[in-house]
Amino acid sequence: MSILYIIIGLIFLVLGGNWLLKAAVALSLKLDIPKIIIGMTVVSFATSAPELIVSIKSALNGATGLAVGNVIGSNIANLGLVLGITVILSSIDVEKSFYKTDWPVMMIASLMLYFFVANDKIIQFYEGVILFTMLIAFLIYLLRFQKQAVVDEMPEDDEELPLYKIVLFLAIGGLGLWGGSELLINGSVTLAKSLGVSDAIIGVTIVSVGTSVPELAASIIAVINKEKAISLGNLVGSNVFNILAVLGITAMITPVEVKPDAYSLINNDIYWMLGVSFVILPLVFFPKGMRLGWRDGIILLGAYATFIYVTIS
């Protein structure tokens, strides 16, 4: 049954990613705005839904440390694992607005999270309001001023859709990604336990990667379909959403406290998140300017593998 869950989950992920991509491209055409904005908003929100659900449920059940750990682990996986795999499959040419707006906002959000939790080990209600307010301001800025941050390779292949189909594909695509990731996680955890793999290893690998599976599916499908703006926008936007929306909303519902048994999040994991987020900028310029290529992908995957090794050992 676990293998069947994994297979069905993968099918749902592929179908959900395709539907979400179609809707994202069509919405970009209908609203006449750059695709990266759709990637950083609509697609990011859809693929960040698992993190939001997990974090709110965890916080309401008193496991607030899991809410923070889920976001930090997912952000590391988004850039180290997902972006790494994506640019190994196909390089991404980056425009100036990426390092002028998108990357700085991701870094500011990451640093805000660091200062909020490192200081008193709790994200208070007012800090959640600050995070969520920053998200609203960022979205308004995107819609008013953001320009294309990634070169669109095949604009002639873009397909226009009526509004009802866009909404339908967005809903079905988001549900497909969420349902597929749930089936994949459950099947993988069951299979791993049956093979005698420990809970600690399952937690740091399958579960932490699991909430990034929708981003992985959406990004790979976007790259295969030459929609790289949506791919990169989805990952950067997802990291911003994870911090500003997921933790912001969760903290407004109940204070998010990092308890002593989860201090490794503050002493280790959050530094990995800051480091992987920061290193994206120099990778954009080296070894070839304004591009993320396969060498960068290997570096990111290597960093992620090292993070997993250090966390397990």
HELIX and SHEET records of a PDB file:
HELIX    1   1 SER A    2  LEU A   31  1                                  30    
HELIX    2   2 LYS A   35  ILE A   38  1                                   4    
HELIX    3   3 GLY A   39  VAL A   43  3                                   5    
HELIX    4   4 SER A   44  LEU A   60  1                                  17    
HELIX    5   5 THR A   64  ILE A   76  1                                  13    
HELIX    6   6 ALA A   77  LEU A   83  3                                   7    
HELIX    7   7 GLY A   84  LEU A   89  1                                   6    
HELIX    8   8 LYS A   96  SER A   97  1                                   2    
HELIX    9   9 PHE A   98  ASP A  102  3                                   5    
HELIX   10  10 TRP A  103  ASP A  120  1                                  18    
HELIX   11  11 PHE A  125  PHE A  145  1                                  21    
HELIX   12  12 PRO A  155  ASP A  157  5                                   3    
HELIX   13  13 LEU A  163  SER A  194  1                                  32    
HELIX   14  14 ASP A  199  ILE A  202  1                                   4    
HELIX   15  15 GLY A  203  VAL A  207  3                                   5    
HELIX   16  16 SER A  208  GLY A  210  1                                   3    
HELIX   17  17 VAL A  213  ILE A  224  1                                  12    
HELIX   18  18 LYS A  228  PHE A  241  1                                  14    
HELIX   19  19 ASN A  242  LEU A  247  3                                   6    
HELIX   20  20 GLY A  248  ILE A  253  1                                   6    
HELIX   21  21 PRO A  260  ALA A  262  5                                   3    
HELIX   22  22 SER A  264  SER A  264  1                                   1    
HELIX   23  23 LEU A  265  ASP A  269  3                                   5    
HELIX   24  24 ILE A  270  PHE A  285  1                                  16    
HELIX   25  25 TRP A  294  ILE A  312  1                                  19    
SHEET    1   A 2 ILE A  92  ASP A  93  0                                        
SHEET    2   A 2 ARG A 291  LEU A 292 -1                                        
SHEET    1   B 2 ILE A 122  ILE A 123  0                                        
SHEET    2   B 2 VAL A 256  GLU A 257 -1                                        
END                                                                             
